[in-house]
Amino acid sequence: MPNIASAKKNMRKSRAATVRNRAQRSALRTALKKAKSPTATADERTSAISLLDRAARKGLVHKNLAARHKSRMAKAGA
């Protein structure tokens, strides 16, 4: 456990961010699975693409990973 006040605050912040990131990543993975299924609707694909864009913009995933997933979804849907 940290003794310095700023270190304690940083620990609280990182713990909160970890929880938030885990939830966002889980939601993204679920959306991708739904979008990649053979019975996926256009709505599900659109939702997955917007989640990918947001995750890349926020730094949750690398921008190239988002671009790669979007490209593969477009290729499969066409």
C-alpha positions in Angstrom: 0.0 0.0 0.0 1.3 3.5 -0.8 1.9 6.0 2.0 2.0 9.2 -0.1 -1.4 10.8 -0.8 -0.8 11.3 -4.5 0.2 7.6 -4.8 -3.0 6.6 -3.0 -5.0 8.7 -5.4 -3.2 7.3 -8.4 -4.0 3.8 -7.2 -7.7 4.7 -6.9 -7.7 6.2 -10.3 -5.9 3.2 -11.9 -8.3 0.8 -10.2 -11.3 2.7 -11.5 -9.8 2.9 -15.0 -9.1 -0.8 -15.0 -12.7 -1.6 -14.1 -14.0 0.8 -16.8 -11.6 -0.5 -19.5 -12.5 -4.2 -18.7 -16.2 -3.4 -19.1 -15.6 -1.5 -22.4 -13.4 -4.3 -23.8 -15.9 -6.9 -22.8 -18.7 -5.0 -24.5 -16.6 -4.6 -27.6 -15.7 -8.3 -27.8 -19.4 -9.3 -27.4 -20.4 -6.9 -30.2 -17.7 -8.2 -32.5 -18.8 -11.8 -31.9 -22.4 -10.9 -32.7 -21.4 -8.9 -35.8 -19.3 -11.8 -37.1 -22.0 -14.4 -36.8 -23.7 -15.6 -40.0 -27.1 -14.3 -38.8 -25.8 -10.8 -38.0 -28.0 -7.9 -38.9 -26.9 -4.6 -40.3 -27.7 -2.9 -37.0 -25.3 -5.3 -35.1 -22.5 -4.6 -37.6 -23.1 -0.8 -37.3 -23.0 -1.1 -33.5 -19.8 -3.0 -33.6 -18.1 -0.5 -35.9 -19.1 2.4 -33.8 -17.8 0.6 -30.7 -14.5 -0.1 -32.5 -14.1 3.5 -33.5 -14.8 4.7 -30.0 -12.4 2.2 -28.5 -9.6 3.2 -30.9 -10.2 6.9 -30.2 -10.1 6.4 -26.5 -6.9 4.2 -26.7 -8.6 1.0 -25.5 -7.4 -0.8 -28.6 -4.9 0.2 -31.3 -6.2 2.1 -34.3 -4.9 -0.5 -36.7 -6.7 -3.3 -34.8 -10.0 -1.4 -35.2 -9.3 -0.7 -38.9 -8.5 -4.4 -39.5 -11.7 -5.6 -37.8 -13.8 -3.0 -39.8 -12.1 -4.0 -43.0 -12.8 -7.7 -42.4 -16.4 -7.1 -41.5 -16.9 -5.0 -44.6 -15.3 -7.7 -46.8 -17.5 -10.4 -45.2 -20.7 -8.4 -45.5 -20.2 -7.5 -49.2 
